[in-house]
Amino acid sequence: MPSLRRVFPAAGVAAVALLLATPASAWKFEEFMNAHGDSGIGIVQEAEGEPGIVLAFGCDGDRWRQLALLPEGASPLRLAADGTVSLGFDPDRLSPDGTWKVRNVRDERLYFAPAPTQLMGRMYREAMKDEGAVLYVKVRPAKKSPRLLRFPVAGLRGALAEHLWKPCKLDVYFGDPQ
């Protein structure tokens, strides 16, 4: 396989490296290298009951943070080109449609959240209230009806505290881990 640094653009390398991981049902820690040769770290969570997509959050220190939806696996979910995403913690009360930045990498589309730190903060606060909470994300797969994805937040607090709190300087945004 060619070097990720030569194949993918800088902003997509971290997400693609996370994409190549094989997440299971809990938040998994991953290491990656971005296009500039800097080390980064992140966590990924597979959509519940949907082996074709993961939610990934990563950083390389406090310079760069990204939260993205990434197709993965043998039969990845093919995302639409428009980047339309709705989300929330109640499937009946999702946010209005918003547009996430779309990157085409190889034959896949990656969706990048416009405010990754704020969205991760919202997920972290939900996990503090209820470890059983679920982030619901509605996407429009290419040429198909909208699909509602479920990302459990169980284990998110521990994964952030153990792996990302200090390196990503999350204390500046979220305070001390509880």
N, C-alpha and C positions, 0 to 999 in steps of 0.2 A: 504494500500500500504506500503511495507517495506521502511525503510529509504533509501534515495538516497545514503547516505554515505556508507551504507553497501553493496548496490547492484552494484554500478558502480565504475570504477577506477577513481583515483584522477583527471586526465586530462580530463576525459569525464563528470564528474559530473556537472560542470557549464553548459556545452553545453546541457546536458540532461535536466537540470532544465529549461534552456531556451526553449528547445524542448517542454516541457510540457505546455508552455504558449500557449495562443490562439491568435496569431497575426492577425490583420486585414490588411487593405491596407496601413497603415502608420507605421513608426518606433515606436515600443512600448517599454517602459521601463520595465525591469524585475529585480527582486532580486533573489539570489540563495545562497546556501551554498555549498562549495566544500568539498571534502572528508576529509580535515583536520579540518573542522569545521569553516573555515574562511568565512566571508560574502563576497559576490561578487555582482556585478551589471552588467547589460548589456542591449542591445537593440536588437530587432528582427524585421525583415521585411519579410512578406510573398511574395513569388514569385507572380508576377502579372498574374492572370488567371490560376494559378497552386496551388490549395490548398494543395498539398501534400509535400511542402518543404518550409523551411524558411532559411534566412541568419541571423546569430546571431553573435554579437560582444560583448565580455564581458571581465571583468578584476576583480581582487581582489587587488586593489591598483596598485603599479607599479611592483609587483613581477611577475604577470601572466596576459597575454592578449591572447585572442583566437578569431579567426574568423572562423566560420564553416557553412557548409551546413547541415541542419538537416531535416530528414523526419518528418512529423507530420500529425495529423489529422486522420480521419477515414480510408482514402485510401492513405497512404503515398507513395510517389514515391520511388521505390526500387532502390537504387544506386548500381552500379557495384562495384566489389571488387578491381578494379585496381586503383581507386582514380584519374582517368584522368579528368582534368578540363581545359577549355580554357575560357578566359574572356576578356572583353573590353567594351568600351563605344560606339562602332560602331559594329553592328551585322555582318558587312561585313569585319571587320578588327580585329578579335580576336587574342589574343596572341597564340603562339604555345602551343600545349598541354603540361600541366605540371602535376605533380603528387602531390596530396594533401594527407596528412596522413589519413589513414582509420582506424576507430575504430568501432568494432562491439559491439553494445549494444542491448541486448535482441535480437530481430529479425531484427534490423535495422543497416544500415551502416551510419556512420557519417563521413563527409569529413572535415578535419581541414587544413586551409591555412598554408603554410610553413612560411610566413612572414606577420602575421596578422596586425601588426601596420603599416607597409608600405602600405599594400593594403587598409586599412581603411584611411590612409593619402591620397592615390590616389583618393578614393571615396570622401573624404572631399573636396579636391581641385576641383574635377569635380562639386560638389554641389555648391561651391563658384562661379564657372564660369557660371553654368546653373542648377538651381533647377529642371528643367525638364529633366535632364540627367537620363539615365538608365544604370545600370550595366547589361551587358549580360553575362550569364554564361552557357557554353555548358558542359553538363555532359552526361555520357553514363549510362542510367538506365540498370539494370540487364537484360540481354538477349533481349535488344531492341535497336532500332536506337538511335543515339544521340538526345538529347533534349536541346533546347535553352530556358533558363529561363531568365526572366526579373525582375530585382529588381530596382524600381524607387528610386532615391536618394532624392526625395522631402521630406523635413522635417529632413533629416539627420543632417544638421548643427545645427538645434535647439535641436534635441535629444542629440547630443554629448555635446553641450554647457550646456544644462540644467542638464543632468544626469551624464555624464562621464568625463567631462573636468578636474575637480579638482581631483576626486577620482582616476582616471586612469592616472593622471599626463600627459595628452595629450599635454599640453602647451610645454613640453620639446621637443616633436616631431613636433608639428604643429604650434607653436607660439600662440599668443593670438587669441581667437575666434573673428571673425569679425561680 
